[in-house]
């Protein structure tokens, strides 16, 4: 069964974010043309959706997609510039905007469910940050990526956090220092995306990935995603100590018992999430 909900912006007729839920897969479609800029309103709508998705048992996987030819151009520069006239020259608003965006990226990382970026078009600045923050990213062969802040005198410092954790260090620095756009093949080589597909097959391929993941134990996915990111920040010996404890705890869950039993008895497991 599918559920479709939109999140309108008071200043426009169309929704900024379109939400649909089918077979455990929550699709969040950015709809802020022409560039799907991450305005305060759109960031807040995304945050609200992730807040709900974390505790919604009907949601197994989240997909972030977009309308138009630009996945996302990042922060809304017109919105930011309008606050230059504030008494503090915009400092308070800038802090709110950048903090909200950072909180969204952290929310994605901490969400106990996998998040897939479905990219068709340009992902630039905080839009590239959004792609890099997702657990998986699948893009069309015509998609492009960049962190162009250096070109306008504003280094992409917050996008840098996500990009340097997804791409190789030298390649990330290349993107940040040059501000140049890279194509899909280069983005895959750099480590920003998992797969490249023709435009006409993008939604189909993403749906297949999401469906496969959604069929797994939700508890096991939660345990695994949290462990993945936590162990990355640890020295290798501490990472093994941590991971071994996680596996013991995981082994004691009902889903692990069910899954192993199903495998040994050649049947399909029935997950309870416990």
C-alpha positions in Angstrom: 0.0 0.0 0.0 1.3 3.5 -0.9 1.0 6.6 1.1 1.7 10.0 -0.5 2.0 13.2 1.5 3.3 16.6 0.5 4.8 19.4 2.6 3.7 22.8 1.2 5.6 26.0 1.8 3.4 28.9 2.8 4.8 31.1 0.1 4.2 28.8 -2.8 1.5 26.6 -4.3 3.6 23.4 -4.8 5.1 21.2 -2.1 8.8 21.6 -1.2 9.0 17.9 -0.3 6.9 15.1 -1.6 6.7 12.0 0.6 5.6 8.5 -0.5 5.7 5.2 1.4 5.4 1.8 -0.3 6.5 -1.7 0.8 8.7 -0.3 3.6 10.5 2.2 1.3 10.0 5.9 2.2 10.7 8.2 -0.8 11.4 11.9 -0.1 11.5 13.9 -3.3 13.1 17.4 -3.2 10.7 19.7 -5.1 12.2 23.2 -4.9 12.8 24.3 -8.5 14.7 25.3 -10.3 17.7 24.1 -8.3 16.2 22.3 -5.3 18.1 24.7 -3.0 18.2 23.6 0.6 16.3 26.5 2.0 15.5 26.7 5.7 11.9 25.4 4.9 13.2 22.4 2.9 15.8 21.5 5.6 13.1 21.7 8.3 10.8 19.5 6.2 13.5 16.9 5.7 14.4 17.0 9.4 10.7 16.4 10.3 10.6 13.4 8.0 13.7 11.8 9.4 12.5 12.4 12.9 9.3 10.5 12.1 11.0 7.8 10.1 13.3 6.8 12.9 10.5 5.4 15.0 8.1 4.4 12.2 8.1 0.6 12.0 6.6 0.8 8.5 9.7 2.5 7.2 12.6 0.2 6.5 14.6 2.2 4.0 14.7 5.9 3.0 15.3 7.2 -0.5 16.1 10.8 -1.2 15.3 11.8 -4.8 14.6 15.1 -6.6 12.6 16.7 -9.4 14.1 18.5 -12.4 17.6 18.5 -13.8 19.4 19.5 -10.5 19.5 17.1 -7.6 20.4 20.0 -5.3 22.4 23.2 -5.6 23.0 23.3 -1.9 22.1 26.3 0.4 19.8 28.9 -0.9 22.3 31.8 -1.6 19.5 34.3 -2.2 17.9 33.4 1.2 21.3 33.8 2.9 22.2 37.0 1.1 18.9 38.6 2.1 20.0 38.5 5.7 23.1 40.6 5.0 20.9 43.6 5.9 20.3 42.3 9.4 21.9 44.2 12.3 24.5 41.4 12.8 25.1 41.3 9.0 23.4 37.9 8.9 25.6 36.1 11.4 22.7 34.7 13.4 20.8 33.5 10.3 24.0 32.0 8.8 24.6 30.1 12.0 21.0 28.8 12.0 21.2 27.7 8.4 24.6 25.9 8.6 23.7 24.3 11.9 20.4 23.1 10.6 22.1 21.6 7.6 24.8 19.9 9.7 22.1 18.5 12.0 20.3 17.0 9.0 23.5 15.2 7.8 24.0 13.9 11.4 20.4 12.8 11.5 21.0 10.7 8.3 24.0 9.1 9.8 22.3 8.3 13.1 19.0 7.2 11.5 18.6 3.5 12.4 17.6 2.8 8.8 19.6 2.9 5.6 19.3 6.0 3.4 19.9 6.0 -0.4 20.5 9.0 -2.5 18.9 8.7 -6.0 20.8 11.3 -8.0 19.8 12.6 -11.4 21.6 15.9 -12.3 23.9 18.2 -10.6 24.7 17.8 -6.9 26.7 20.8 -5.7 27.9 22.3 -2.4 25.5 21.2 0.3 23.7 19.1 -2.3 26.9 17.1 -2.8 27.2 17.0 1.0 23.7 15.4 1.1 24.7 12.7 -1.4 28.0 12.0 0.6 26.0 11.8 3.8 23.7 9.0 2.6 24.6 5.4 3.2 24.4 4.6 -0.5 24.3 6.7 -3.6 23.1 5.7 -7.1 23.3 8.2 -9.9 22.6 8.6 -13.6 25.4 8.6 -16.1 24.8 12.3 -16.8 24.9 13.4 -13.1 27.7 15.7 -12.0 29.1 16.7 -8.6 31.1 19.6 -7.2 32.0 21.7 -4.1 32.4 25.1 -5.8 32.4 27.4 -2.7 36.0 28.3 -3.3 34.9 30.0 -6.6 32.7 32.5 -4.8 34.9 33.1 -1.8 33.1 30.7 0.6 35.0 27.5 1.2 32.8 24.4 1.4 33.7 23.7 5.0 30.6 21.9 6.1 30.2 19.9 2.9 33.9 19.0 3.4 33.0 17.0 6.5 30.8 14.6 4.5 32.8 14.6 1.3 36.1 13.7 3.1 34.4 10.8 4.8 33.1 9.4 1.5 35.8 10.2 -1.0 39.5 9.5 -0.9 41.4 12.3 0.9 43.4 13.6 -2.1 40.4 13.5 -4.4 38.2 15.3 -1.8 40.9 18.0 -1.5 41.0 18.3 -5.3 37.2 18.9 -5.4 37.4 21.5 -2.5 40.4 23.4 -3.8 39.5 23.6 -7.5 35.7 23.9 -7.2 35.5 22.1 -10.5 32.7 19.8 -11.6 33.3 16.0 -11.9 31.3 13.6 -13.9 29.5 10.5 -12.6 32.4 8.1 -13.6 34.9 10.3 -11.7 32.5 10.5 -8.7 32.4 6.7 -8.6 36.2 6.5 -8.8 36.4 9.1 -6.0 34.0 7.0 -3.8 31.1 9.4 -3.8 28.6 7.1 -5.5 28.1 3.3 -5.6 26.5 2.8 -9.0 26.0 4.6 -12.3 22.9 3.8 -14.4 21.2 5.2 -17.5 18.6 7.8 -16.6 15.7 5.7 -17.7 16.6 2.9 -15.3 17.5 5.0 -12.2 14.2 4.7 -10.3 14.0 1.0 -11.1 17.6 0.2 -9.9 17.1 2.3 -6.7 13.8 0.5 -6.0 15.6 -2.9 -6.4 18.3 -1.9 -4.0 15.8 -0.5 -1.5 13.6 -3.6 -1.8 16.4 -6.0 -1.2 17.5 -4.0 1.9 14.0 -3.6 3.2 13.6 -7.4 3.1 16.3 -7.8 5.8 15.8 -7.8 9.6 15.2 -4.1 10.6 16.9 -4.8 13.9 20.0 -6.2 12.2 20.1 -3.2 9.8 20.0 -0.9 12.8 22.7 -2.7 14.6 24.9 -2.9 11.5 24.6 0.7 10.5 25.4 2.1 13.9 28.4 -0.3 14.2 29.6 0.7 10.8 30.0 4.3 11.6 31.2 3.9 15.1 34.0 1.5 14.3 35.3 3.8 11.6 36.3 6.4 14.2 38.2 3.8 16.4 41.8 2.5 16.2 41.8 -0.9 14.6 42.2 -2.9 17.9 39.5 -0.9 19.6 37.3 -1.4 16.5 37.7 -5.2 16.7 36.9 -5.2 20.4 33.8 -3.1 19.8 32.7 -5.1 16.7 33.1 -8.4 18.6 30.8 -7.2 21.4 28.3 -6.0 18.8 28.3 -9.5 17.2 27.7 -11.2 20.5 24.8 -8.9 21.3 23.5 -9.3 17.7 23.8 -13.1 18.0 21.5 -13.1 21.1 18.7 -11.3 19.3 15.6 -13.3 18.2 16.1 -12.2 14.6 19.6 -13.7 14.5 18.3 -16.9 16.0 15.5 -17.0 13.4 17.8 -16.1 10.5 20.4 -18.7 11.3 17.7 -21.3 11.9 16.0 -20.5 8.6 19.3 -20.7 6.7 20.1 -24.1 8.2 16.6 -25.4 7.5 16.5 -23.9 4.0 13.4 -21.7 4.6 12.6 -18.0 4.4 13.2 -16.2 7.7 10.3 -14.3 9.4 11.7 -11.2 11.1 10.2 -9.8 14.3 12.6 -7.0 14.8 13.6 -8.3 18.2 
